[in-house]
Amino acid sequence: RARRTARILEAGAAGPRTPCGTGIFTEDFVSNPTTNLSPALVQKLAELGRSKAKPITLKDNYWFIDAVGCFVVGASYLLGGAPGSRKRGLATQIALDIARQGNRVLYVPTEEPADRVLERIVKMMDGFSAADITSALNNLIIERNPPSVEQLPNYVSSQVLSPTGAYNGITLAVLD
């Protein structure tokens, strides 16, 4: 499965990869007059571009990093592909990888019940050590009362990004 998904990602990967530990925004991006950004925002993005991005390390999915690049803290990623191309499986696999390393992960299912998500996760942990299963289950939070798609922006703002939000400080949020 991993090799098949890696081939799908390689075939669909577009654009330059963000090297781990480098800035997310480049000077070319923020100084481009077609971006039409305010001077204050241009300055903030330039500062971010000069800062070092903190990579999120995947334990067992090095093939993913080879195919796509790395994840960095604070960035957003969109998995796209044809129906049946295992986008949900890939997102769940990455979430499990990060959770079993002791990092908090929020999984917000928008199309299926939380119990079905948990069943899929349990099946994916076949072959994990008892310690990895315990760590993954202790750090993976499945939202049991997910908001509607229309409410997602407010949910993320109040529950994840707000310093007083219930899920502030998570390493990864999967909005599925």
C-alpha positions in Angstrom: 0.0 0.0 0.0 2.8 2.4 0.9 4.5 1.9 -2.4 1.3 2.4 -4.4 0.4 5.6 -2.5 4.0 6.8 -3.0 3.6 6.3 -6.7 0.3 8.2 -6.7 1.9 11.0 -4.8 5.0 11.1 -7.1 2.8 11.2 -10.2 0.6 13.9 -8.7 3.3 16.0 -6.9 3.5 19.4 -8.4 5.7 22.4 -7.6 8.8 22.8 -5.5 9.1 21.0 -2.2 9.7 22.9 1.0 13.0 21.7 2.3 12.9 20.8 6.0 14.1 23.6 8.2 13.9 26.4 5.6 11.5 29.4 5.5 8.0 28.8 4.1 7.7 32.2 2.3 10.4 33.4 -0.1 11.5 37.0 -0.7 10.3 36.5 -4.4 6.8 35.7 -3.2 6.4 38.6 -0.8 8.0 41.2 -3.1 5.9 40.1 -6.1 3.6 43.0 -7.0 0.9 40.6 -8.3 0.4 39.2 -4.8 -1.3 42.5 -3.8 -0.5 42.3 -0.1 -0.5 45.1 2.4 3.0 46.4 3.4 2.5 45.1 7.0 1.6 41.6 5.8 4.5 41.6 3.3 6.9 42.5 6.2 5.4 39.7 8.4 5.6 37.1 5.6 9.2 38.2 4.9 10.0 37.6 8.6 8.5 34.2 8.4 10.5 33.5 5.3 13.7 34.2 7.1 12.7 32.1 10.1 13.4 28.4 10.3 10.4 26.1 9.8 10.2 23.4 12.4 9.8 20.0 10.7 7.4 17.3 11.8 9.2 14.0 11.7 7.5 10.9 10.5 8.7 7.7 12.2 7.9 5.0 9.7 6.8 6.9 6.6 10.1 8.0 5.1 8.8 7.0 1.7 6.4 9.9 2.0 9.1 12.4 2.7 11.1 11.1 -0.3 8.0 11.5 -2.5 6.7 14.9 -1.3 9.1 16.7 1.0 8.4 17.4 4.7 5.7 18.6 6.9 6.4 21.8 8.9 4.7 23.1 12.0 2.1 25.8 11.2 1.6 24.9 7.5 -1.6 23.6 5.8 -1.6 20.7 3.4 -4.4 19.5 1.1 -4.4 15.9 -0.1 -6.0 15.7 -3.5 -6.7 12.8 -5.9 -9.2 10.8 -7.7 -11.9 8.9 -5.7 -10.4 5.7 -4.3 -6.8 7.0 -4.3 -6.6 6.5 -0.5 -6.4 10.1 0.6 -8.3 9.2 3.8 -6.0 6.2 4.4 -2.9 8.4 3.9 -4.1 11.1 6.2 -5.0 8.5 8.9 -1.6 6.8 8.4 0.2 10.1 9.0 -2.0 10.9 11.9 -1.2 7.6 13.6 2.5 8.0 12.9 2.6 11.4 14.6 0.3 10.3 17.5 2.3 7.2 18.3 5.4 9.5 18.7 3.6 11.1 21.7 2.3 14.2 19.8 -1.4 15.2 20.1 -3.4 14.8 16.9 -7.0 16.0 16.3 -9.1 14.0 13.7 -12.3 15.7 12.7 -14.5 13.4 10.5 -16.9 15.3 8.3 -18.4 12.5 6.3 -18.4 9.4 8.6 -19.2 8.6 12.2 -16.3 8.8 14.7 -16.8 5.1 15.6 -16.1 4.1 12.0 -12.9 6.3 12.0 -11.8 4.5 15.2 -12.5 1.1 13.7 -10.3 2.0 10.7 -7.6 3.2 13.0 -7.6 0.1 15.0 -7.2 -2.0 11.9 -4.3 0.1 10.7 -2.5 -0.5 14.0 -2.2 -4.3 13.3 1.5 -5.0 13.9 2.1 -2.1 16.2 3.8 -2.8 19.5 1.7 -2.5 22.7 3.6 0.7 23.6 2.9 2.2 20.1 -0.8 1.3 20.3 -1.1 2.9 23.8 0.7 6.1 22.7 -1.3 6.4 19.5 -4.7 6.0 21.3 -3.7 8.3 24.1 -2.6 11.1 21.7 -5.2 10.7 18.9 -8.4 12.8 19.6 -11.3 11.9 17.4 -14.0 14.7 17.4 -17.2 12.9 18.4 -19.4 16.0 17.6 -17.8 17.4 14.5 -19.0 20.7 13.1 -20.7 21.1 9.7 -18.4 22.0 6.9 -19.8 25.5 7.0 -18.8 25.8 10.7 -15.2 24.4 10.2 -13.5 27.9 10.0 -15.0 29.0 13.3 -14.3 25.6 14.9 -10.6 25.7 13.9 -10.3 29.4 15.0 -11.9 28.8 18.4 -10.8 25.3 19.3 -7.4 24.9 17.6 -5.9 28.3 17.0 -7.2 30.2 20.0 -4.8 30.0 23.1 -7.8 29.0 25.2 -9.1 26.4 22.7 -9.6 22.8 23.7 -7.2 21.6 21.1 -4.6 24.4 21.1 -1.1 23.0 20.9 -1.9 20.0 18.8 0.8 18.9 16.3 -1.6 17.9 13.5 -5.3 18.4 12.7 -6.9 16.2 10.1 -10.1 17.6 8.7 -11.6 14.7 6.7 
